[in-house]
Amino acid sequence: MSPDAPSTRAVDVPDGAGEVLDQGALVLRWAPTGQAPVLFAHPTVPVRAGRPPHAGVPVCWPWFGGGPSGDATPSHGWARSATWAFVGEDVDSRETTLRYRLTSQDASGPRWPHPYRLDLVARLGAHLEVALTTTNTGPEPVTFEEALHAYLAVGDVREATLTGLDGAPFHDKVTGEDAVQAGDLVLTGETDRVYRSEAPVVLTDPVLGRRLRVETTGAADRVVWNPWSDAAAGLDDVGDQWPHLLCVEGANVLGDAVTLPPGDAHTLTYRLFVEDL
Ligand SMILES: O=P(O)(O)OC[C@H]1O[C@@H](O)[C@H](O)[C@@H](O)[C@@H]1O
């Protein structure tokens, strides 16, 4: 392993296989047995130590993008680049469960100087489940944004259809406007939208001949993102691979940021299912 490569844990059970990195508690790869990879990762550019990845299921926390003020750095917070403590694993015949923890003793910043504990539980088998629990371990209420920023692998994003957002209000980060989704969503250019919806979303992928179904609990928003060709050129771990990803994220952002009283906890859970067409 190169010194720049984050440490990794492999999962291989009869129903599925995958790989999780200690850096970011990043579920980098997962697929049910017999399926092509379900999560996008660049075929030749690896995840590098300390660099925010455009692959797998990064954790955005405690802010999203540049945060409420728009100028917070690093983009999407520090949780996706920090090295989490590996707490343990449970293996049974159907799935493997990996547990990670990150606390304010491990990673913090002046922009959000609050005591906290993050617990991430990843279950990999025939389905994928990622659960992120934030606990306020400090004496004051805290407010944070979060997202499980899943990079779904698609045959060609231009051929894919997203169902389940019809009627949902959204903020379009490309145009800066607010609108309401009418019907299914087929992307035709750079897309960066925050939908206020908790409904399941189904991605139909005729090129790979499958449907990916996204369900969440504890998430008020879905973020849908693809940079398209121009913006992808500036991301070296996306580049010309942009047609092969579609981010469908479970999130609590903007007006849906979470406020936790002292001692309270909140869990955001993201579940992914694969069905043949
Ligand atoms: O390049 P980053 O920091 O990983 O962000 C990627 C994208 O992540 C999406 O979730 C945001 O809505 C986009 O605005 C952003 O460009």
The ligand as an SDF file (V2000), in Angstrom:
LIG
                    3D

 16 16  0  0  0  0  0  0  0  0999 V2000
  -16.4010   18.9680   -4.7050 O   0  0  0  0  0  0  0  0  0  0  0  0
  -17.1530   18.7250   -3.4230 P   0  0  0  0  0  0  0  0  0  0  0  0
  -16.7790   19.6520   -2.3130 O   0  0  0  0  0  0  0  0  0  0  0  0
  -17.0570   17.2810   -3.0130 O   0  0  0  0  0  0  0  0  0  0  0  0
  -18.6860   18.9840   -3.7310 O   0  0  0  0  0  0  0  0  0  0  0  0
  -19.3240   18.2960   -4.7550 C   0  0  0  0  0  0  0  0  0  0  0  0
  -20.7880   18.7280   -4.8810 C   0  0  0  0  0  0  0  0  0  0  0  0
  -21.5060   18.1640   -3.8120 O   0  0  0  0  0  0  0  0  0  0  0  0
  -22.9140   18.3830   -3.9050 C   0  0  0  0  0  0  0  0  0  0  0  0
  -23.5410   17.7350   -2.8510 O   0  0  0  0  0  0  0  0  0  0  0  0
  -23.1880   19.8490   -3.8300 C   0  0  0  0  0  0  0  0  0  0  0  0
  -24.5900   20.0840   -3.8870 O   0  0  0  0  0  0  0  0  0  0  0  0
  -22.4600   20.5360   -4.9640 C   0  0  0  0  0  0  0  0  0  0  0  0
  -22.6980   21.9340   -4.8860 O   0  0  0  0  0  0  0  0  0  0  0  0
  -20.9740   20.2310   -4.8930 C   0  0  0  0  0  0  0  0  0  0  0  0
  -20.3290   20.8030   -6.0080 O   0  0  0  0  0  0  0  0  0  0  0  0
  1  2  2  0
  2  3  1  0
  2  4  1  0
  2  5  1  0
  5  6  1  0
  6  7  1  0
  7  8  1  0
  7 15  1  0
  8  9  1  0
  9 10  1  0
  9 11  1  0
 11 12  1  0
 11 13  1  0
 13 14  1  0
 13 15  1  0
 15 16  1  0
M  END
$$$$
